[in-house]
Amino acid sequence: MVGERKWYMKGVVITLLIIGAIFAGFPVLWMLLNSFKPNSEIFAWPPVWVSENFTFDAYVEIFNNPEKIRFFINSYLIAITVVILTLIVSILASYSFSRFDFPGKKVINTVIVSVQAVPPIVLLIPYLSLIVTIGLYNTYGALILTYLLFTLPYAILMITGYFNTLPKDLDEAVMIDGGTRFRALWNVLVPVSIPGLVSVGMYTFMLAWNEYLFALALTKTNEFRTVPVGISLLMGQHAYEWNQMMAMSVLGSLPVLLLFLFFQRYFIAGMTSGSVKS
């Protein structure tokens, strides 16, 4: 009876996982199929799964349109810059929190956790006012600073937790050999912490790449807008370019998908180490 019950529960779990996978994967499949259809067939009834008029027109239109290409260039530029700055600042801050005791350390930690808990939409109006006041409205700097505000608390918490798992003897060994703390950090701790850093980098890239609300509010021209905003601009006053929206969504999903496929081992290891051992 115990064995039968075990197999029954296993079957239920597998069935639920399959249902969940279908539920999650169906919109992605539908998006991909619609990107190869003429605009007129997308809402055809009964639904057309694979169009007889299979076409790459939506992708050709995107790649032949410099304005749409600009959205992708902006997204890459902003996301990569945010990842680099987040990692540099969070590594230095996390090393300080992990290795030193200083006045106000607990207060600063509390502030970091509190900032992480604040919903970003609450900050939209005051942050927009601040960006306009300091003259960064409709610039790359506005989006980069905004996303840093969102990513740094998480990054510092994660990397501090990872550094806490590494013995201080590593630092001391480098300093005994005549090295500095800076050398101990970058030559010893950082290479050992690659899984945690990859995890933070992927989270940061995904946030900067996918964010829509602030990218829309803090820019007014297509020169600085990103892919999520570019997709929304395909919804015109009189017509929607559904096939191009689907094609841009497919192209916009590829960087995150490829990142996860290539670095999933580090991502999972980093998430586990940073959350459980800290």
C-alpha positions as CSV (number, residue, x, y, z in Angstrom):
1,M,0.0,0.0,0.0
2,V,2.8,2.4,0.8
3,G,4.5,1.7,-2.5
4,E,1.2,2.2,-4.4
5,R,0.6,5.4,-2.6
6,K,4.1,6.7,-3.4
7,W,3.6,5.9,-7.1
8,Y,0.2,7.6,-7.0
9,M,1.6,10.8,-5.5
10,K,4.5,10.8,-7.9
11,G,2.0,10.4,-10.8
12,V,-0.1,13.3,-9.5
13,V,3.0,15.6,-9.2
14,I,4.2,14.7,-12.7
15,T,0.7,15.3,-14.1
16,L,0.5,18.7,-12.4
17,L,4.0,19.6,-13.7
18,I,3.0,18.7,-17.2
19,I,-0.2,20.8,-17.0
20,G,1.9,23.7,-15.6
21,A,4.4,23.4,-18.4
22,I,1.7,23.4,-21.0
23,F,0.0,26.4,-19.4
24,A,3.3,28.3,-19.3
25,G,4.5,27.3,-22.7
26,F,1.3,27.7,-24.7
27,P,1.5,31.6,-24.8
28,V,5.2,31.4,-26.0
29,L,4.3,28.9,-28.7
30,W,1.3,31.0,-29.8
31,M,3.5,34.1,-29.9
32,L,6.1,32.3,-32.0
33,L,3.6,31.0,-34.5
34,N,1.8,34.3,-34.8
35,S,5.1,36.1,-35.7
36,F,5.1,34.1,-39.0
37,K,1.5,34.9,-40.0
38,P,0.1,37.8,-41.9
39,N,-1.6,40.3,-39.6
40,S,-5.1,39.4,-41.0
41,E,-4.8,35.7,-39.9
42,I,-3.9,36.2,-36.2
43,F,-7.5,36.6,-35.1
44,A,-9.0,34.2,-37.6
45,W,-11.7,31.8,-36.4
46,P,-11.2,28.9,-36.1
47,P,-7.6,29.6,-35.1
48,V,-5.0,29.0,-37.7
49,W,-2.1,27.2,-36.0
50,V,0.4,27.0,-38.9
51,S,-0.5,29.5,-41.6
52,E,-0.5,28.5,-45.2
53,N,0.8,31.9,-45.9
54,F,3.9,31.4,-43.7
55,T,6.0,34.5,-44.0
56,F,9.0,36.3,-42.5
57,D,7.6,39.7,-43.3
58,A,7.3,40.8,-39.7
59,Y,11.0,40.0,-39.0
60,V,12.1,41.6,-42.3
61,E,10.1,44.8,-41.4
62,I,11.8,45.0,-38.0
63,F,15.3,44.5,-39.3
64,N,14.8,47.0,-42.1
65,N,13.5,49.6,-39.8
66,P,16.3,51.6,-38.1
67,E,14.0,52.9,-35.4
68,K,13.1,49.4,-34.3
69,I,16.7,48.3,-34.4
70,R,17.4,51.3,-32.2
71,F,15.2,49.9,-29.5
72,F,17.3,46.7,-29.3
73,I,20.6,48.7,-29.3
74,N,19.2,50.8,-26.4
75,S,18.1,47.7,-24.4
76,Y,21.5,46.0,-24.8
77,L,23.4,49.2,-24.0
78,I,21.4,50.0,-20.9
79,A,21.2,46.3,-19.6
80,I,24.9,45.6,-20.0
81,T,25.9,48.9,-18.4
82,V,23.6,48.2,-15.5
83,V,25.0,44.7,-15.0
84,I,28.6,46.0,-15.0
85,L,27.9,48.8,-12.6
86,T,25.8,46.7,-10.3
87,L,28.4,44.0,-10.0
88,I,31.3,46.5,-9.3
89,V,29.4,48.4,-6.7
90,S,27.8,45.4,-5.0
91,I,31.1,43.5,-4.9
92,L,32.8,46.4,-3.1
93,A,29.8,47.0,-0.8
94,S,29.3,43.3,0.0
95,Y,33.0,42.8,0.9
96,S,32.7,45.7,3.4
97,F,29.6,44.2,4.9
98,S,31.1,40.7,5.1
99,R,34.5,41.5,6.4
100,F,34.3,44.7,8.5
101,D,32.4,46.0,11.5
102,F,31.7,49.7,11.3
103,P,29.2,52.2,12.9
104,G,25.8,52.1,11.3
105,K,26.3,48.7,9.7
106,K,23.0,47.3,11.0
107,V,21.1,50.4,10.1
108,I,22.4,50.4,6.5
109,N,21.5,46.7,6.2
110,T,18.0,47.5,7.4
111,V,17.7,50.3,4.9
112,I,18.9,48.0,2.1
113,V,16.3,45.4,3.0
114,S,13.6,48.0,3.3
115,V,14.4,49.5,-0.1
116,Q,14.2,46.0,-1.6
117,A,10.7,45.6,-0.1
118,V,9.3,48.8,-1.6
119,P,7.2,48.3,-4.8
120,P,8.8,50.2,-7.7
121,I,5.6,51.7,-8.8
122,V,5.4,53.7,-5.5
123,L,8.6,55.5,-6.5
124,L,7.5,56.4,-10.0
125,I,6.2,60.0,-9.4
126,P,8.9,61.1,-7.0
127,Y,11.6,59.5,-9.0
128,L,10.3,61.2,-12.2
129,S,10.4,64.5,-10.5
130,L,14.0,63.9,-9.3
131,I,15.2,62.9,-12.8
132,V,13.6,66.0,-14.3
133,T,15.1,68.2,-11.6
134,I,18.7,67.0,-12.1
135,G,18.4,67.2,-15.9
136,L,18.6,63.5,-16.8
137,Y,15.1,63.2,-18.3
138,N,15.1,61.4,-21.7
139,T,18.7,60.1,-21.4
140,Y,20.4,56.8,-20.9
141,G,21.6,58.0,-17.5
142,A,18.0,58.2,-16.3
143,L,17.3,54.6,-17.0
144,I,20.7,53.3,-15.8
145,L,20.4,55.1,-12.5
146,T,16.8,53.9,-12.0
147,Y,17.7,50.3,-12.6
148,L,20.7,50.5,-10.3
149,L,18.3,51.6,-7.6
150,F,16.3,48.4,-8.2
151,T,19.1,46.0,-8.6
152,L,21.7,47.1,-6.0
153,P,19.8,46.1,-2.8
154,Y,19.2,42.5,-4.1
155,A,22.8,42.3,-5.4
156,I,24.3,43.4,-2.2
157,L,22.2,41.0,-0.1
158,M,23.0,38.1,-2.4
159,I,26.8,38.7,-2.7
160,T,27.2,39.5,1.0
161,G,25.6,36.1,1.8
162,Y,28.0,34.5,-0.6
163,F,31.1,36.2,0.8
164,N,29.9,35.2,4.3
165,T,30.4,31.5,3.3
166,L,34.0,32.1,2.4
167,P,36.5,31.9,5.3
168,K,38.4,35.0,6.3
169,D,41.6,32.9,6.2
170,L,41.6,33.4,2.4
171,D,42.0,37.2,2.9
172,E,44.6,36.7,5.6
173,A,46.7,34.3,3.5
174,V,46.9,36.9,0.7
175,M,47.9,39.7,3.1
176,I,50.5,37.5,4.8
177,D,52.1,37.0,1.4
178,G,52.3,40.8,1.0
179,G,49.0,41.4,-0.9
180,T,46.3,43.9,-0.1
181,R,42.7,43.5,0.8
182,F,41.9,44.8,-2.7
183,R,44.0,42.0,-4.2
184,A,42.4,39.4,-1.9
185,L,39.0,40.5,-3.1
186,W,39.6,40.6,-6.8
187,N,42.1,37.7,-7.2
188,V,40.7,35.3,-4.6
189,L,37.1,36.0,-3.5
190,V,35.7,37.1,-6.8
191,P,36.9,34.0,-8.8
192,V,35.5,31.7,-6.1
193,S,32.2,33.6,-6.1
194,I,31.5,33.2,-9.8
195,P,28.2,31.3,-9.4
196,G,26.8,34.0,-7.1
197,L,28.0,36.8,-9.4
198,V,26.5,35.1,-12.5
199,S,23.2,34.7,-10.6
200,V,23.2,38.4,-9.7
201,G,24.2,39.4,-13.2
202,M,21.4,37.4,-14.8
203,Y,18.8,38.9,-12.4
204,T,20.1,42.4,-13.2
205,F,20.1,41.9,-16.9
206,M,16.6,40.5,-16.9
207,L,15.2,43.4,-14.8
208,A,16.9,46.0,-17.0
209,W,15.9,44.3,-20.2
210,N,12.3,43.6,-19.4
211,E,11.3,46.8,-17.4
212,Y,8.6,48.8,-19.1
213,L,7.0,51.4,-16.7
214,F,10.1,53.5,-15.9
215,A,11.4,53.1,-19.5
216,L,8.2,54.7,-20.7
217,A,7.9,57.4,-18.1
218,L,11.5,58.6,-18.1
219,T,11.9,58.9,-21.9
220,K,10.0,60.9,-24.5
221,T,11.7,60.1,-27.8
222,N,12.5,56.8,-29.5
223,E,16.2,57.6,-29.4
224,F,16.4,56.4,-25.8
225,R,13.5,53.9,-25.6
226,T,13.9,50.2,-25.1
227,V,12.3,47.0,-26.6
228,P,9.3,46.8,-24.2
229,V,8.3,50.4,-25.0
230,G,9.0,49.7,-28.7
231,I,6.6,46.8,-28.7
232,S,3.8,48.9,-27.1
233,L,4.4,51.6,-29.8
234,L,3.2,49.1,-32.5
235,M,-0.3,49.6,-31.1
236,G,-1.4,52.4,-33.3
237,Q,-4.5,54.6,-33.1
238,H,-6.3,52.8,-35.9
239,A,-4.5,49.5,-36.3
240,Y,-2.3,47.1,-34.3
241,E,0.7,45.5,-36.0
242,W,0.2,42.2,-34.2
243,N,2.6,40.1,-36.2
244,Q,5.4,42.6,-35.7
245,M,4.6,42.8,-32.0
246,M,4.9,39.0,-31.8
247,A,8.2,39.1,-33.8
248,M,9.7,41.8,-31.5
249,S,8.5,39.8,-28.5
250,V,10.3,36.7,-29.8
251,L,13.5,38.7,-30.5
252,G,13.2,40.4,-27.1
253,S,12.9,37.0,-25.4
254,L,16.0,35.4,-27.0
255,P,18.7,37.2,-24.9
256,V,17.2,36.2,-21.6
257,L,16.5,32.6,-22.8
258,L,20.0,32.2,-24.1
259,L,21.6,33.6,-21.0
260,F,19.6,31.1,-18.9
261,L,20.5,28.2,-21.1
262,F,24.2,29.0,-21.0
263,F,24.5,29.9,-17.4
264,Q,21.7,27.9,-15.7
265,R,24.1,25.8,-13.7
266,Y,25.8,28.9,-12.2
267,F,22.4,30.6,-11.8
268,I,20.9,27.8,-9.7
269,A,24.1,27.3,-7.7
270,G,24.4,31.0,-7.0
271,M,20.7,31.4,-5.9
272,T,21.0,28.4,-3.6
273,S,24.3,29.5,-2.0
274,G,23.3,33.1,-1.5
275,S,20.0,32.4,0.0
276,V,20.6,29.3,2.2
277,K,24.1,29.8,3.6
278,S,23.8,33.5,4.4
